[in-house]
């Protein structure tokens, strides 16, 4: 499926790729940098092997819309979640070692199949979502650097 929208950003983190990857894949560390309006729950046991399932829940009172995800790709320094729900797409996280630390690339490719939700998202939430993804990267950087220097 070709995805109609892509949000991509990267950040240099002064920590090893191993630490950065752990911050992305460890459920406890993940909740230190995820937007507080989001929570991620395992479907079954928490894992990040290909085929592992989870759901991301948006904490909106009474609604709590969810995106179901499955780990679609997994290699050292790389994890790709595929989403199904009101969004369909892929969220790719890649750690690239650099002399100063790790360059973390995040690419969120998605399609919103419902035209009404798509219109509302594009009119009201797209810029907020992109800004939030950038803020998440800054929070993840802080968590990874704290872990690295412990």
DAHUQUI-V858505 format. One record per helix or strand of 3 or more residues. SS is the DSSP state (A for helix, B for strand). FROM is the first residue (numbers start at 0). LEN is the number of residues. If there is no record, write none. Layout:
# DAHUQUI-V858505
SS;FROM;LEN / SS;FROM;LEN
This chain:
# DAHUQUI-V858505
B;4;9 / A;16;9 / A;26;7 / B;37;5 / B;52;6 / B;65;10 / B;77;8 / B;87;11 / B;100;11 / A;114;34
